[in-house]
Amino acid sequence: MSEACDCTPTVTDLKPYEEALELLLSHAHPVAEQEILPLHQALGRVLAEPVRSTIDVPGWDNSAMDGYAVRVADIPAEGTRLTVSQRIPAGTAPRPLEPGTCARIFTGAPVPEGADAVVMQEQTCRQGDEVIFNKVPQPGANIRRAGEDIESGSVIIDAGTRLQPQHLGLAASVGVAELAVKRPLKVAVLASGDELLMPGEPLRPGMIYNSNIFTVSGLLRAMGCEVIDLGQVADTLEATKAALAEAAEQADVVVASGGVSVGEEDHVKPAVEALGELNLWKIAIRPGKPLAFGHIGDTPFIGTPGNPVSLFVTFQLFARPFLLKAMGLGEFRNRAIRAVAAFDWPKPDKRREFHRARLTRGADGGNLVEVYPSRSSAVLSSVTWANGLVALPENRVIRAGDEVEFLPFCELIGWGS
């Protein structure tokens, strides 16, 4: 009688989390093509070329306060009286300041030639055409100098920046009307499984609704990617190969859900190996061990597990950093915050675990982390209950009160930071 064959990989056969992430990032190459867009269309895009200012900001010395522009030498002591010789609202060109007088001036208005300070109106008393100064000013008081904020020729937004509303406002403030941006990253998505039905279809015995395609597409669109939805692939090797080849021709990156494990109906892994190469398969994490990475021709391929939670977690941990670099945002690492466990974890896994968790505030105002009660990677509702993931180290028992690392969804979904 022959001995039973156990082909299940041990933990030592699995790629550690950090090594797997570094491998993916080493294969991520920023998209080269760019386009010119007007400011109002550039939100969320990645800047391809640095933005330089062609003007000084402010463009002239201007008042930081509502008050009076003066010569410091004309106010030797508190109680000095000066006559108001002109009124300077913002948007007007003042005359030079007459010696022995002051000018009524408003915030942002140009400081007249000859004035070397602005006295705020709260430190004065107006009596008709005269002003009594209750404080002796210092030279330069309440004057914003030309170029103090931005000097002409200086870089105000670096290339590789994801453009947010404040960046558009800054570009507009120096008169820039158009920006050179990277074109959107094209990502083809497909799902494997004959058991899948689209929402709206009658649910038949043995069938489930295809949630993965909506999760992946939503995550990609939230990042600003252009999604090419190739739908569902039949569970045959030939159909899988044909779908992957079509996806690779149309996209910069291919993302598939399901079919990357070792079952007889899991055809994605052998299809990728037939069309190109597989650089990574199986990672020492839970959930999401059967994550695949490789190339179909020259097109990068990421294969996520079919279980919906595993898909969600592995996308955040691996696909997102890879895609952000491919979009032109540089080397990216998910950022964790320190918090205190409000749970016990007495039976740790041999793999690093990223469990669904919820960050709350303790009575002392500190960060507390609760965990979802089930470890099942099929419970998609757990990622709507959670507001992040807690990283649980390999083989480590966690007790309530221990410090843990928490990865908030506000950092992991969409733009992040």
C-alpha positions in Angstrom: 0.0 0.0 0.0 1.5 3.3 -1.0 1.8 6.2 1.4 -0.7 9.1 1.1 0.7 12.2 -0.7 0.3 15.5 1.0 1.0 18.3 -1.5 -0.2 21.1 0.8 2.6 23.6 1.2 3.9 24.3 4.7 4.3 27.8 6.0 8.0 27.7 5.2 7.1 27.2 1.5 5.0 30.4 1.5 6.4 33.9 0.7 6.6 36.2 3.7 4.4 39.3 3.5 7.2 41.9 3.2 9.0 39.9 0.5 5.8 39.4 -1.5 5.1 43.1 -1.4 8.6 44.1 -2.4 8.5 41.6 -5.3 5.3 43.1 -6.6 6.6 46.7 -6.3 9.8 45.7 -8.1 7.7 44.9 -11.2 5.5 48.0 -11.1 6.5 50.5 -13.8 4.7 53.9 -14.0 2.6 54.5 -17.1 4.6 56.8 -19.5 1.9 58.4 -21.5 0.5 61.8 -20.5 -2.0 64.4 -21.6 -2.8 68.1 -21.0 -6.0 68.9 -19.1 -7.6 72.1 -18.0 -7.7 72.6 -14.3 -11.3 71.7 -13.8 -10.7 68.2 -15.4 -7.5 67.4 -13.5 -8.9 66.4 -10.1 -7.6 63.1 -9.0 -5.1 62.7 -11.7 -1.4 62.2 -11.2 0.8 65.1 -12.2 3.3 64.2 -14.9 5.5 67.3 -14.8 6.3 69.7 -12.0 4.3 73.0 -11.9 6.4 76.1 -11.6 5.2 79.6 -10.8 5.6 82.3 -13.3 4.9 85.0 -10.8 5.7 86.1 -7.3 3.0 85.5 -4.7 2.1 88.0 -3.4 3.0 90.0 -6.5 3.6 93.2 -4.4 4.0 94.2 -0.8 0.5 94.1 0.6 -1.3 94.7 3.9 -2.0 91.7 6.2 -4.6 93.8 8.1 -7.3 96.4 7.9 -5.6 99.5 9.3 -3.3 102.3 8.3 -0.2 102.4 6.2 2.5 104.7 7.8 6.1 105.7 7.9 7.5 104.4 11.2 9.5 107.6 11.5 6.3 109.7 11.6 5.1 108.0 14.8 7.7 108.6 17.4 5.4 108.1 20.4 2.0 106.8 21.4 -0.7 109.3 20.9 0.8 110.7 17.6 -1.9 112.1 15.2 -1.6 111.8 11.4 -4.0 113.0 8.7 -5.5 110.4 6.3 -4.2 111.3 2.8 -5.7 108.4 0.8 -7.9 105.3 1.0 -6.5 102.0 -0.5 -9.0 99.2 -1.0 -7.8 95.8 -2.4 -7.5 95.9 -6.2 -6.5 99.6 -6.5 -3.1 101.2 -7.2 -2.1 103.6 -4.5 -0.2 106.9 -4.8 3.1 107.3 -2.9 2.5 108.0 0.8 2.8 111.7 1.5 5.3 112.4 4.4 3.6 113.1 7.7 0.3 111.4 6.7 -1.2 107.9 6.8 -3.3 105.9 4.4 -6.4 104.0 5.2 -5.7 100.5 3.9 -7.5 97.1 3.7 -6.3 93.5 3.8 -4.6 92.5 0.6 -4.3 96.0 -0.7 -0.9 97.2 -2.1 1.2 99.1 0.4 2.0 102.6 -1.0 5.5 103.6 -1.8 7.1 105.2 1.2 5.2 103.3 3.8 7.1 100.8 5.9 4.5 99.5 8.3 0.7 98.9 8.7 -0.9 99.6 12.0 -4.0 97.5 12.7 -7.2 99.6 13.2 -7.7 98.2 16.7 -4.6 100.1 17.8 -5.9 103.4 16.5 -8.7 105.9 17.1 -10.2 107.7 14.1 -11.3 111.4 14.6 -12.6 112.9 11.4 -9.7 113.1 8.9 -7.1 112.3 11.6 -6.0 109.1 13.3 -4.5 108.8 16.8 -2.0 105.9 17.0 -2.0 104.1 20.4 1.1 102.0 19.6 4.5 102.8 18.1 4.8 100.4 15.1 7.9 98.3 14.2 9.3 98.5 10.6 7.6 95.9 8.4 4.7 95.3 10.8 1.7 93.7 9.1 3.2 93.8 5.6 3.3 90.7 3.5 6.3 91.1 1.2 6.3 90.3 -2.5 7.3 86.7 -3.2 6.9 85.8 0.5 4.6 82.9 -0.2 5.9 81.8 -3.7 8.8 83.0 -5.7 8.6 83.2 -9.5 10.3 80.1 -11.0 9.9 77.9 -8.0 8.3 74.5 -8.1 4.9 74.6 -6.3 3.6 71.1 -7.1 5.9 68.1 -7.6 5.5 65.6 -10.4 3.9 62.4 -9.1 1.4 64.2 -7.0 -2.2 63.1 -7.0 -4.0 66.3 -7.6 -6.5 67.3 -4.9 -8.7 70.4 -4.8 -6.0 72.4 -2.9 -3.5 71.7 -5.7 -5.8 72.9 -8.3 -6.4 76.1 -6.3 -2.7 76.6 -5.9 -2.1 76.2 -9.6 -4.9 78.7 -10.4 -3.4 81.2 -7.9 -0.3 81.5 -10.1 -2.2 81.7 -13.3 -1.6 78.1 -14.5 -4.7 77.0 -16.6 -3.6 73.5 -17.8 -1.6 70.6 -16.3 0.3 67.7 -17.7 -1.0 64.6 -16.1 -0.5 60.8 -16.5 -3.2 59.0 -18.5 -5.4 56.8 -16.3 -4.1 53.3 -15.7 -6.2 50.8 -17.6 -7.1 47.7 -15.6 -8.9 44.7 -17.0 -11.0 42.7 -14.5 -12.6 39.3 -14.8 -14.1 36.7 -12.5 -13.7 32.9 -12.7 -16.5 30.5 -11.7 -19.4 28.7 -13.3 -21.4 29.1 -10.1 -21.6 32.9 -10.5 -24.7 34.8 -11.4 -25.1 38.5 -12.0 -27.3 40.4 -9.5 -30.9 40.6 -10.8 -30.9 37.1 -12.2 -33.0 34.5 -10.5 -30.9 32.6 -7.9 -30.7 28.9 -8.8 -29.6 25.9 -6.6 -25.8 25.8 -6.3 -25.3 29.3 -7.7 -24.2 32.5 -6.0 -24.2 36.1 -7.0 -21.0 37.6 -8.4 -20.0 40.2 -5.8 -16.3 40.1 -6.5 -16.5 41.9 -9.8 -18.3 44.8 -8.2 -15.9 44.9 -5.2 -12.8 44.9 -7.5 -14.2 47.4 -10.0 -15.3 49.7 -7.2 -11.9 49.6 -5.5 -10.2 50.4 -8.9 -12.5 53.3 -9.8 -12.1 54.8 -6.3 -8.3 54.9 -7.1 -8.9 56.6 -10.4 -8.2 53.6 -12.7 -10.0 53.1 -15.9 -11.8 49.7 -15.6 -12.2 47.3 -18.5 -14.9 44.8 -17.3 -14.5 41.5 -19.1 -17.1 39.8 -17.0 -17.3 36.2 -16.0 -15.0 33.4 -17.5 -16.2 29.8 -17.9 -14.4 27.3 -15.8 -12.2 25.7 -18.5 -8.6 26.1 -19.3 -9.1 27.2 -22.9 -11.8 29.8 -21.9 -9.5 31.2 -19.2 -6.5 31.4 -21.5 -8.6 33.2 -24.2 -10.0 35.7 -21.6 -6.6 36.5 -20.1 -5.0 37.0 -23.5 -7.8 39.4 -24.5 -7.4 41.2 -21.2 -3.6 41.6 -21.6 -4.1 43.1 -25.1 -6.4 45.8 -23.8 -5.0 46.8 -20.4 -1.9 47.9 -18.5 -2.7 45.4 -15.7 -5.0 42.4 -15.5 -6.8 41.6 -12.2 -8.7 38.3 -11.9 -10.7 37.0 -8.9 -10.9 33.2 -8.2 -9.3 30.3 -9.9 -5.8 30.7 -8.4 -5.9 27.9 -5.9 -5.2 24.2 -6.4 -8.6 22.7 -7.2 -9.4 20.9 -10.4 -11.6 23.8 -11.5 -9.0 26.4 -10.7 -7.6 27.3 -14.2 -6.2 30.8 -13.8 -2.8 29.7 -12.5 -2.0 27.2 -15.3 -3.5 29.7 -17.9 -1.1 32.4 -16.8 1.8 30.0 -16.8 0.9 28.9 -20.4 0.6 32.5 -21.6 3.6 34.0 -19.7 5.1 33.4 -16.3 4.1 33.3 -12.6 6.4 35.2 -10.3 4.5 34.7 -7.1 2.0 32.2 -5.7 1.0 31.7 -2.1 1.8 34.1 0.6 2.2 33.5 4.4 -0.9 35.6 5.3 -4.4 34.9 6.4 -6.8 35.5 4.7 -5.5 35.5 1.1 -2.8 32.8 0.9 -3.4 31.9 -2.8 -2.5 35.3 -4.2 -0.9 35.1 -7.6 1.3 37.6 -9.5 2.9 37.2 -12.8 2.9 38.4 -16.4 0.8 37.6 -19.5 3.3 38.5 -22.1 4.5 41.9 -20.8 1.3 42.7 -19.0 1.3 42.4 -15.2 -1.2 40.0 -13.8 -2.7 39.9 -10.2 -4.9 37.0 -9.3 -6.8 37.4 -6.1 -8.5 34.5 -4.2 -12.2 33.9 -4.9 -13.4 34.3 -1.3 -14.8 37.8 -1.0 -12.9 38.8 2.2 -9.7 37.3 0.9 -10.1 39.3 -2.3 -10.7 42.5 -0.4 -7.8 42.1 2.0 -5.2 41.1 -0.7 -6.3 43.9 -2.9 -5.6 46.4 -0.2 -2.3 44.8 0.9 -0.7 44.0 -2.5 -2.7 45.2 -5.5 -3.3 48.7 -4.3 0.4 49.6 -3.6 1.4 48.0 -7.0 -1.3 50.0 -8.9 -0.4 53.2 -7.2 3.2 52.9 -8.3 2.1 52.0 -11.8 -0.1 55.1 -11.8 3.0 57.2 -11.2 2.7 57.8 -7.4 6.1 56.3 -6.5 6.9 53.7 -3.9 3.9 53.3 -1.6 3.5 51.6 1.7 0.2 51.1 3.6 0.4 53.1 6.8 -0.7 51.7 10.2 -1.6 53.5 13.4 -0.9 52.3 16.9 -3.9 51.2 19.0 -4.8 49.1 22.0 -6.5 45.7 21.6 -10.0 45.5 23.1 -9.9 41.7 22.5 -8.1 38.5 23.3 -6.5 36.5 20.5 -5.4 33.2 22.2 -5.0 31.0 19.1 -2.7 32.8 16.7 -2.0 31.5 13.2 1.4 30.4 11.9 0.8 33.1 9.2 0.5 36.8 9.7 -3.2 37.6 9.9 -5.0 40.7 8.8 -8.4 40.6 10.6 -11.4 42.8 10.1 -11.5 45.3 12.9 -13.2 48.4 14.1 -11.3 51.4 15.7 -13.2 53.0 18.6 -12.4 55.5 21.3 -11.7 54.4 24.8 -12.9 56.2 28.0 -9.5 57.9 28.1 -9.8 59.1 24.5 -7.2 56.5 23.3 -7.5 54.2 20.2 -9.2 50.9 20.9 -9.5 48.0 18.4 -12.4 45.5 18.3 -12.4 42.5 16.0 -15.0 40.7 14.0 -16.0 37.5 15.8 -15.6 35.2 12.7 -12.4 34.4 10.9 -14.3 33.2 7.8 -13.1 34.7 4.6 -16.6 34.2 3.0 -18.4 36.7 5.3 -18.4 39.9 3.1 -20.6 41.7 5.6 -17.6 41.8 8.0 -15.8 44.4 5.8 -18.8 46.7 6.0 -18.9 46.2 9.8 -15.2 47.0 10.0 -13.4 50.3 9.5 -10.0 48.8 9.0 -7.7 45.8 9.4 -5.7 44.8 12.5 -2.3 43.2 11.8 -1.8 40.2 14.0 1.8 38.9 14.0 2.6 35.2 13.4 2.4 32.9 16.4 1.7 35.8 18.8 -1.0 35.6 21.5 -2.7 38.9 21.9 -4.4 40.0 25.2 -6.7 42.9 25.8 -4.5 45.9 26.5 -1.7 44.9 24.2 -0.6 47.4 21.5 -1.5 46.4 18.0 -1.2 47.9 14.5 -4.4 49.1 12.7 -4.7 49.9 9.0 -7.8 52.2 8.6 -9.9 51.8 5.5 -9.8 55.6 5.1 -6.1 55.1 4.2 -6.7 51.9 2.1 -9.7 52.8 -0.1 -9.7 55.5 -2.8 -7.1 58.2 -2.7 -5.7 57.6 0.7 -2.7 59.8 1.2 
